[in-house]
Amino acid sequence: MATLATATEKKMQSGAEEKLERKPHRARMDDKLKIFSGNANERLADDVCSFLGLTRGQACVSRFKDGEAYVQIQENVRGADVFVIQPTSRPVDEHLMELLLMMDALKRASARRITAVIPYFGYARQDRKDKPRVPISSKLVADLLTTAGADRALIVDLHAPQLQGFFNIPVDHLFASPVLVDYFKRMNLPNLTVVSPDAGGVERARFFAKKVDAALAIMDKRRVEANVAEIMHVIGDVEGRTCLVIDDLIDTAGTLVKTATALMENGAADVYACCSHPVLSGPAVENIARSCIREVVVTDTIPLSAEAKNEPKITVRSVAGLIGRAIQSIHEETSVSKLFL
Protein backbone atom coordinates (compact mmCIF):
# COMPACT_ATOMS: atom_id res chain seq x y z
CA MET A 1 0.00 0.00 0.00
CA ALA A 2 2.89 2.40 0.78
CA THR A 3 4.36 1.83 -2.70
CA LEU A 4 0.99 2.48 -4.33
CA ALA A 5 0.49 5.70 -2.34
CA THR A 6 3.94 6.98 -3.34
CA ALA A 7 3.36 6.20 -7.00
CA THR A 8 0.00 7.95 -6.93
CA GLU A 9 1.45 11.10 -5.36
CA LYS A 10 4.27 11.15 -7.92
CA LYS A 11 1.71 10.87 -10.72
CA MET A 12 -0.34 13.68 -9.20
CA GLN A 13 2.73 15.93 -9.16
CA SER A 14 3.78 15.11 -12.75
CA GLY A 15 3.17 17.89 -15.25
CA ALA A 16 1.56 20.22 -12.73
CA GLU A 17 3.69 23.24 -13.50
CA GLU A 18 2.23 23.43 -17.01
CA LYS A 19 -1.30 23.45 -15.55
CA LEU A 20 -0.52 26.18 -13.03
CA GLU A 21 1.06 28.44 -15.64
CA ARG A 22 -2.17 28.73 -17.59
CA LYS A 23 -4.26 31.84 -17.21
CA PRO A 24 -6.69 31.28 -14.30
CA HIS A 25 -10.20 30.31 -15.26
CA ARG A 26 -12.71 32.58 -13.54
CA ALA A 27 -15.41 30.27 -12.28
CA ARG A 28 -19.00 31.41 -11.97
CA MET A 29 -18.70 31.75 -8.23
CA ASP A 30 -21.97 32.06 -6.35
CA ASP A 31 -22.57 33.76 -3.03
CA LYS A 32 -22.39 30.41 -1.26
CA LEU A 33 -18.59 30.27 -1.62
CA LYS A 34 -16.87 32.28 1.09
CA ILE A 35 -13.20 32.59 2.05
CA PHE A 36 -12.11 33.75 5.49
CA SER A 37 -8.71 34.21 7.09
CA GLY A 38 -7.20 34.59 10.52
CA ASN A 39 -4.22 36.83 11.21
CA ALA A 40 -1.51 34.35 10.19
CA ASN A 41 -1.27 35.14 6.45
CA GLU A 42 -3.84 37.69 5.32
CA ARG A 43 -1.77 38.59 2.24
CA LEU A 44 -1.96 35.04 0.89
CA ALA A 45 -5.71 34.89 1.60
CA ASP A 46 -6.25 38.15 -0.31
CA ASP A 47 -4.15 36.84 -3.23
CA VAL A 48 -6.26 33.66 -3.36
CA CYS A 49 -9.45 35.73 -3.32
CA SER A 50 -8.08 37.95 -6.10
CA PHE A 51 -7.25 34.85 -8.15
CA LEU A 52 -10.84 33.64 -7.80
CA GLY A 53 -12.43 37.06 -8.23
CA LEU A 54 -13.83 37.09 -4.70
CA THR A 55 -13.74 39.40 -1.68
CA ARG A 56 -12.42 37.99 1.58
CA GLY A 57 -15.13 37.33 4.18
CA GLN A 58 -15.52 39.81 7.01
CA ALA A 59 -14.47 38.57 10.43
CA CYS A 60 -13.15 40.12 13.63
CA VAL A 61 -10.16 38.13 14.92
CA SER A 62 -8.65 39.93 17.89
CA ARG A 63 -7.45 39.43 21.47
CA PHE A 64 -8.41 40.50 24.94
CA LYS A 65 -5.82 42.28 27.08
CA ASP A 66 -4.75 38.99 28.65
CA GLY A 67 -4.06 37.44 25.22
CA GLU A 68 -7.26 35.38 24.99
CA ALA A 69 -8.45 35.08 21.40
CA TYR A 70 -11.79 36.50 20.29
CA VAL A 71 -13.57 35.75 16.99
CA GLN A 72 -16.77 37.05 15.41
CA ILE A 73 -17.92 36.27 11.89
CA GLN A 74 -19.39 39.53 10.57
CA GLU A 75 -21.51 38.31 7.66
CA ASN A 76 -24.12 35.65 6.95
CA VAL A 77 -22.68 32.19 6.26
CA ARG A 78 -25.83 30.09 6.62
CA GLY A 79 -25.67 27.27 4.06
CA ALA A 80 -22.35 28.52 2.67
CA ASP A 81 -19.32 26.53 1.50
CA VAL A 82 -16.63 28.16 3.66
CA PHE A 83 -12.83 28.00 3.40
CA VAL A 84 -10.65 29.30 6.25
CA ILE A 85 -7.06 30.06 5.19
CA GLN A 86 -4.71 29.93 8.17
CA PRO A 87 -1.19 28.47 8.39
CA THR A 88 -0.05 27.45 11.87
CA SER A 89 3.04 29.63 11.61
CA ARG A 90 4.71 31.60 14.39
CA PRO A 91 3.26 32.20 16.95
CA VAL A 92 2.06 28.67 16.28
CA ASP A 93 -0.39 28.14 19.13
CA GLU A 94 -2.03 31.57 18.73
CA HIS A 95 -2.69 30.98 15.05
CA LEU A 96 -3.90 27.44 15.69
CA MET A 97 -6.36 28.71 18.29
CA GLU A 98 -7.63 31.38 15.87
CA LEU A 99 -8.29 28.67 13.30
CA LEU A 100 -10.14 26.48 15.79
CA LEU A 101 -12.31 29.34 17.06
CA MET A 102 -13.14 30.55 13.55
CA MET A 103 -14.33 27.10 12.54
CA ASP A 104 -16.40 26.74 15.70
CA ALA A 105 -18.00 30.13 15.04
CA LEU A 106 -18.76 29.15 11.43
CA LYS A 107 -20.23 25.81 12.50
CA ARG A 108 -22.51 27.53 15.02
CA ALA A 109 -23.51 30.06 12.32
CA SER A 110 -24.83 27.12 10.22
CA ALA A 111 -22.18 27.03 7.46
CA ARG A 112 -22.95 24.07 5.19
CA ARG A 113 -19.33 22.90 4.88
CA ILE A 114 -16.10 24.14 6.43
CA THR A 115 -12.69 23.47 4.88
CA ALA A 116 -9.56 24.24 6.87
CA VAL A 117 -7.01 25.54 4.35
CA ILE A 118 -3.65 25.13 6.10
CA PRO A 119 -0.78 26.23 3.84
CA TYR A 120 1.67 25.20 6.57
CA PHE A 121 0.72 22.45 9.07
CA GLY A 122 3.09 23.29 11.90
CA TYR A 123 2.89 20.20 14.12
CA ALA A 124 3.69 17.75 11.32
CA ARG A 125 7.20 16.99 12.58
CA GLN A 126 5.82 15.48 15.80
CA ASP A 127 4.24 12.51 14.07
CA ARG A 128 5.56 9.56 16.11
CA LYS A 129 6.84 8.45 19.51
CA ASP A 130 10.58 8.64 18.91
CA LYS A 131 11.30 8.98 22.64
CA PRO A 132 9.61 7.66 25.79
CA ARG A 133 6.62 9.61 27.16
CA VAL A 134 6.18 12.10 24.31
CA PRO A 135 2.88 12.98 22.57
CA ILE A 136 2.00 12.41 18.94
CA SER A 137 1.19 16.09 18.54
CA SER A 138 0.21 16.04 14.88
CA LYS A 139 -2.52 13.46 15.58
CA LEU A 140 -3.84 15.59 18.45
CA VAL A 141 -3.99 18.70 16.23
CA ALA A 142 -5.78 16.72 13.50
CA ASP A 143 -8.41 15.66 16.06
CA LEU A 144 -8.77 19.24 17.32
CA LEU A 145 -9.48 20.49 13.79
CA THR A 146 -12.21 17.90 13.34
CA THR A 147 -13.75 18.63 16.74
CA ALA A 148 -13.76 22.38 16.00
CA GLY A 149 -15.89 21.80 12.92
CA ALA A 150 -13.66 21.10 9.91
CA ASP A 151 -15.41 18.92 7.33
CA ARG A 152 -12.25 18.60 5.24
CA ALA A 153 -8.69 19.94 5.13
CA LEU A 154 -6.57 21.39 2.35
CA ILE A 155 -2.84 21.30 3.19
CA VAL A 156 0.29 22.25 1.24
CA ASP A 157 3.32 19.92 1.46
CA LEU A 158 2.89 17.92 4.63
CA HIS A 159 6.19 17.01 6.26
CA ALA A 160 5.25 13.36 5.66
CA PRO A 161 2.39 12.41 3.28
CA GLN A 162 1.22 9.59 5.56
CA LEU A 163 0.04 12.22 8.05
CA GLN A 164 -3.17 12.32 6.02
CA GLY A 165 -4.05 9.11 7.88
CA PHE A 166 -4.19 11.03 11.16
CA PHE A 167 -7.31 12.86 9.96
CA ASN A 168 -10.80 11.38 10.16
CA ILE A 169 -11.95 13.81 7.45
CA PRO A 170 -10.96 14.07 3.76
CA VAL A 171 -7.57 15.72 3.19
CA ASP A 172 -6.47 17.27 -0.10
CA HIS A 173 -2.68 17.31 -0.16
CA LEU A 174 -1.21 19.94 -2.49
CA PHE A 175 2.39 20.01 -3.71
CA ALA A 176 4.25 23.32 -4.03
CA SER A 177 6.96 21.70 -6.15
CA PRO A 178 5.49 22.83 -9.51
CA VAL A 179 5.82 26.49 -8.50
CA LEU A 180 9.49 25.97 -7.60
CA VAL A 181 10.22 23.74 -10.60
CA ASP A 182 9.01 26.47 -12.95
CA TYR A 183 11.36 29.02 -11.37
CA PHE A 184 14.46 26.85 -11.71
CA LYS A 185 13.53 25.74 -15.22
CA ARG A 186 13.61 29.38 -16.26
CA MET A 187 17.04 29.81 -14.61
CA ASN A 188 18.49 27.00 -16.74
CA LEU A 189 21.34 26.28 -14.32
CA PRO A 190 24.32 24.41 -15.87
CA ASN A 191 25.33 20.88 -14.79
CA LEU A 192 22.53 20.74 -12.25
CA THR A 193 22.33 18.15 -9.47
CA VAL A 194 19.28 18.10 -7.19
CA VAL A 195 20.22 17.22 -3.61
CA SER A 196 18.01 15.68 -0.94
CA PRO A 197 19.20 16.77 2.53
CA ASP A 198 18.19 13.40 4.02
CA ALA A 199 16.81 9.99 3.05
CA GLY A 200 13.24 11.05 3.85
CA GLY A 201 13.23 13.67 1.09
CA VAL A 202 14.47 11.43 -1.73
CA GLU A 203 11.08 11.09 -3.45
CA ARG A 204 10.62 14.87 -3.48
CA ALA A 205 14.14 15.39 -4.83
CA ARG A 206 13.73 12.64 -7.45
CA PHE A 207 10.54 14.27 -8.77
CA PHE A 208 12.28 17.64 -8.92
CA ALA A 209 15.35 16.18 -10.67
CA LYS A 210 13.15 14.51 -13.28
CA LYS A 211 11.25 17.72 -14.06
CA VAL A 212 14.40 19.82 -14.50
CA ASP A 213 16.37 17.00 -16.17
CA ALA A 214 19.09 16.89 -13.51
CA ALA A 215 21.17 14.34 -11.62
CA LEU A 216 20.35 13.32 -8.05
CA ALA A 217 22.45 13.26 -4.86
CA ILE A 218 21.58 12.43 -1.25
CA MET A 219 23.05 13.62 2.04
CA ASP A 220 23.65 11.05 4.78
CA LYS A 221 22.46 13.03 7.81
CA ARG A 222 22.34 12.11 11.47
CA ARG A 223 20.07 14.20 13.71
CA VAL A 224 21.73 14.62 17.11
CA GLU A 225 18.77 16.48 18.66
CA ALA A 226 15.95 18.82 17.61
CA ASN A 227 17.26 21.48 15.18
CA VAL A 228 20.77 19.95 15.30
CA ALA A 229 22.01 17.62 12.57
CA GLU A 230 25.38 16.25 11.54
CA ILE A 231 26.27 15.60 7.89
CA MET A 232 28.04 12.27 7.50
CA HIS A 233 28.50 11.64 3.75
CA VAL A 234 27.51 12.92 0.30
CA ILE A 235 26.03 10.13 -1.82
CA GLY A 236 26.36 10.99 -5.50
CA ASP A 237 28.66 12.97 -7.78
CA VAL A 238 28.62 16.72 -7.08
CA GLU A 239 32.14 17.70 -8.14
CA GLY A 240 32.11 20.66 -10.53
CA ARG A 241 28.31 20.72 -10.58
CA THR A 242 25.65 23.25 -9.59
CA CYS A 243 23.73 21.80 -6.64
CA LEU A 244 20.12 22.53 -5.72
CA VAL A 245 19.12 21.46 -2.20
CA ILE A 246 15.37 20.89 -1.90
CA ASP A 247 13.42 20.42 1.33
CA ASP A 248 9.85 20.88 2.57
CA LEU A 249 10.83 23.50 5.15
CA ILE A 250 13.74 25.53 6.46
CA ASP A 251 13.65 26.15 10.21
CA THR A 252 16.91 27.47 11.70
CA ALA A 253 18.78 26.77 8.42
CA GLY A 254 21.51 25.00 10.39
CA THR A 255 21.12 21.74 8.47
CA LEU A 256 20.85 23.61 5.17
CA VAL A 257 24.08 25.53 5.76
CA LYS A 258 25.93 22.34 6.81
CA THR A 259 24.62 20.62 3.69
CA ALA A 260 25.82 23.46 1.46
CA THR A 261 29.23 23.48 3.16
CA ALA A 262 29.59 19.71 2.70
CA LEU A 263 28.68 20.03 -0.98
CA MET A 264 31.28 22.76 -1.54
CA GLU A 265 33.90 20.70 0.30
CA ASN A 266 33.12 17.84 -2.08
CA GLY A 267 33.81 20.05 -5.12
CA ALA A 268 30.42 21.57 -5.96
CA ALA A 269 30.69 24.66 -8.18
CA ASP A 270 27.68 26.45 -6.70
CA VAL A 271 24.80 25.78 -4.29
CA TYR A 272 21.17 26.91 -4.48
CA ALA A 273 18.31 25.88 -2.19
CA CYS A 274 14.51 25.88 -2.16
CA CYS A 275 11.68 24.90 0.17
CA SER A 276 7.91 25.13 0.48
CA HIS A 277 7.74 26.53 4.02
CA PRO A 278 10.11 29.33 5.12
CA VAL A 279 9.79 28.87 8.89
CA LEU A 280 13.12 30.71 9.33
CA SER A 281 13.22 30.77 13.10
CA GLY A 282 16.05 31.94 15.36
CA PRO A 283 19.27 32.71 13.47
CA ALA A 284 17.99 31.31 10.15
CA VAL A 285 18.26 34.50 8.08
CA GLU A 286 21.72 35.28 9.46
CA ASN A 287 22.83 31.70 8.77
CA ILE A 288 21.67 31.97 5.17
CA ALA A 289 23.26 35.38 4.69
CA ARG A 290 26.66 34.14 5.90
CA SER A 291 26.53 30.84 4.02
CA CYS A 292 27.97 29.85 0.67
CA ILE A 293 24.45 29.44 -0.75
CA ARG A 294 23.83 31.61 -3.81
CA GLU A 295 20.01 31.83 -3.51
CA VAL A 296 17.19 30.35 -1.40
CA VAL A 297 13.79 30.17 -3.12
CA VAL A 298 10.71 29.79 -0.90
CA THR A 299 6.93 30.07 -1.23
CA ASP A 300 4.50 32.34 0.61
CA THR A 301 2.77 29.64 2.68
CA ILE A 302 4.29 31.52 5.63
CA PRO A 303 4.74 35.32 5.58
CA LEU A 304 8.37 36.38 5.80
CA SER A 305 9.70 38.49 8.64
CA ALA A 306 11.04 41.98 7.86
CA GLU A 307 14.57 40.62 8.21
CA ALA A 308 13.92 37.83 5.71
CA LYS A 309 12.27 40.22 3.25
CA ASN A 310 15.38 42.38 3.28
CA GLU A 311 17.76 39.47 2.72
CA PRO A 312 18.77 39.52 -0.98
CA LYS A 313 19.50 35.77 -1.03
CA ILE A 314 15.84 34.90 -0.30
CA THR A 315 13.33 34.84 -3.19
CA VAL A 316 9.58 34.25 -2.75
CA ARG A 317 7.21 32.50 -5.17
CA SER A 318 3.45 32.52 -4.60
CA VAL A 319 1.20 29.48 -4.17
CA ALA A 320 -1.99 31.58 -4.32
CA GLY A 321 -2.88 30.22 -7.76
CA LEU A 322 -2.31 26.64 -6.64
CA ILE A 323 -4.55 27.06 -3.58
CA GLY A 324 -7.14 29.03 -5.56
CA ARG A 325 -7.52 26.29 -8.16
CA ALA A 326 -7.87 23.67 -5.43
CA ILE A 327 -10.57 25.69 -3.65
CA GLN A 328 -12.41 26.10 -6.94
CA SER A 329 -12.28 22.34 -7.58
CA ILE A 330 -13.54 21.49 -4.10
CA HIS A 331 -16.39 24.00 -4.34
CA GLU A 332 -17.44 22.74 -7.77
CA GLU A 333 -17.10 19.09 -6.62
CA THR A 334 -14.52 18.33 -9.32
CA SER A 335 -11.22 16.50 -9.02
CA VAL A 336 -8.36 18.23 -7.18
CA SER A 337 -5.89 15.66 -8.46
CA LYS A 338 -6.47 16.89 -12.04
CA LEU A 339 -4.29 19.87 -11.10
CA PHE A 340 -1.32 17.51 -10.93
CA LEU A 341 -1.93 15.28 -13.93
Secondary structure, 3 states (H helix, E strand, C coil): CHHHHHHHHHHHHCCHHHHHHCCCCCCCCCCCEEEEECCCCHHHHHHHHHHHCCCCCCEEEEECCCCCEEEEECCCCCCCEEEEECCCCCCHHHHHHHHHHHHHHHHHCCCCEEEEEECCCCCCCCCCCCCCCCCCHHHHHHHHHHHHCCCEEEEECCCCHHHHHHCCCCEEEECCHHHHHHHHHHHCCCCEEEEECCHHHHHHHHHHHHHCCCEEEEEEEEEEECCEEEEEEEECCCCCCEEEEEEEEECCCHHHHHHHHHHHHCCCCEEEEEEEEECCCCCHHHHHHHCCCCEEEEECCCCCCHHHHCCCCEEEECCHHHHHHHHHHHHCCCCCHHHHC
